[in-house]
Amino acid sequence: LADPAPVAQTFFVDDDIQAKFSLDAIITVCDSKHILARIDDEKPEGVENEAAEQVAFADRILLNKTDLVSEAELPAIEERLRKLNPSATIFRCEKGQVDPKDLIGISSFDLHKTLEMDPEFLNTEGEHEHDNS
């Protein structure tokens, strides 16, 4: 797991990258069986919960491995994901099988929305810590 912000920032703070590329969308894949435990992980002070960050920044969420949980469990999982990110589209899938047209060329990334959520998003001077456990 990794914080998606540093990769996404590259599209806006690097002039060469910005001139040649655009950020279409942030897509995150969540393991249906383990995502709630990862979101609930207690992290040391100053350490980001990468699972929660990935869900919060996502434009699309692939709720993968749905075959490993019961159909009755899925609505509660989706509800937790929507609390972290009400605007992301959630796709239930097994083995990552999603129609590529739902993921590519969708122009979903919104810098203004991201800055509302994280005003320091474009600040590349900020340090962040990783959980090394």
LINMO-V597429 format. One record per residue. N is the residue number from 1. PHI is phi in degrees with one decimal (none if undefined). D_LAST is the distance of its C-alpha to the last C-alpha in Angstrom with 2 decimals. Layout:
N,PHI,D_LAST ; N,PHI,D_LAST
This chain:
1,none,12.01 ; 2,-147.5,13.43 ; 3,-67.4,15.64 ; 4,-74.2,19.14 ; 5,-58.2,20.99 ; 6,-58.9,20.88 ; 7,-69.1,22.33 ; 8,-63.2,24.86 ; 9,-57.7,25.85 ; 10,-54.8,27.01 ; 11,-69.2,29.84 ; 12,-117.5,31.22 ; 13,-107.2,30.69 ; 14,-102.8,31.59 ; 15,-59.6,35.39 ; 16,-64.1,35.61 ; 17,-64.3,33.12 ; 18,-61.7,34.78 ; 19,-71.6,38.18 ; 20,-109.2,37.35 ; 21,-136.2,34.81 ; 22,-132.8,34.03 ; 23,-88.2,31.01 ; 24,-77.1,32.27 ; 25,-168.6,29.46 ; 26,-106.5,25.75 ; 27,-117.7,24.93 ; 28,-122.2,21.76 ; 29,-109.6,21.24 ; 30,-113.6,19.89 ; 31,-80.0,19.47 ; 32,-53.1,21.96 ; 33,-72.8,20.52 ; 34,-118.3,16.93 ; 35,-61.8,17.37 ; 36,-64.5,18.27 ; 37,-64.5,15.24 ; 38,-68.0,13.02 ; 39,-66.1,15.47 ; 40,-85.8,15.35 ; 41,-54.6,11.61 ; 42,-81.7,11.67 ; 43,-111.8,9.92 ; 44,-60.8,10.59 ; 45,-55.6,14.02 ; 46,88.8,14.53 ; 47,-102.3,11.48 ; 48,-74.5,12.97 ; 49,-85.1,12.38 ; 50,-61.1,12.83 ; 51,-62.7,14.41 ; 52,-65.0,16.87 ; 53,-62.7,17.59 ; 54,-62.3,18.45 ; 55,-66.3,20.73 ; 56,-63.2,22.29 ; 57,-87.0,23.20 ; 58,-71.3,24.45 ; 59,-92.8,28.14 ; 60,-132.2,27.80 ; 61,-120.7,25.32 ; 62,-94.2,25.48 ; 63,-85.5,24.76 ; 64,-91.8,24.26 ; 65,59.1,24.52 ; 66,-64.2,26.95 ; 67,-73.2,28.47 ; 68,-92.9,25.56 ; 69,-127.5,26.38 ; 70,-77.6,29.83 ; 71,-56.8,32.02 ; 72,-67.7,32.15 ; 73,-79.5,28.38 ; 74,-61.7,28.45 ; 75,-59.5,30.34 ; 76,-67.3,27.85 ; 77,-63.9,24.93 ; 78,-62.1,27.10 ; 79,-61.7,28.06 ; 80,-63.2,24.50 ; 81,-63.8,24.00 ; 82,-68.6,27.39 ; 83,-65.4,26.54 ; 84,-76.8,23.83 ; 85,-153.0,26.21 ; 86,-68.9,29.81 ; 87,-94.9,31.17 ; 88,-73.8,29.08 ; 89,-84.1,30.86 ; 90,-106.2,29.05 ; 91,-114.8,29.97 ; 92,-77.2,29.42 ; 93,-155.8,29.02 ; 94,-123.7,28.32 ; 95,55.5,27.02 ; 96,66.5,26.85 ; 97,-78.2,30.64 ; 98,-138.0,31.86 ; 99,-62.0,35.07 ; 100,-56.1,34.32 ; 101,-64.8,36.98 ; 102,-84.9,34.71 ; 103,-123.8,32.00 ; 104,-115.7,33.91 ; 105,69.2,36.50 ; 106,-102.6,35.86 ; 107,47.2,35.66 ; 108,-93.5,33.29 ; 109,-68.4,31.20 ; 110,-124.8,32.72 ; 111,-60.6,31.90 ; 112,-63.1,33.80 ; 113,-62.9,31.82 ; 114,-64.8,28.54 ; 115,-67.2,29.91 ; 116,-65.5,30.99 ; 117,-74.6,27.50 ; 118,-140.3,25.87 ; 119,-58.5,28.62 ; 120,-93.3,26.37 ; 121,-52.7,25.60 ; 122,-87.1,27.82 ; 123,-81.4,26.67 ; 124,-85.8,24.90 ; 125,-81.7,24.85 ; 126,-66.8,22.15 ; 127,-94.5,18.76 ; 128,-134.9,15.60 ; 129,-103.8,12.07 ; 130,-107.9,8.96 ; 131,-83.3,5.62 ; 132,-89.7,3.79 ; 133,-78.6,0.00
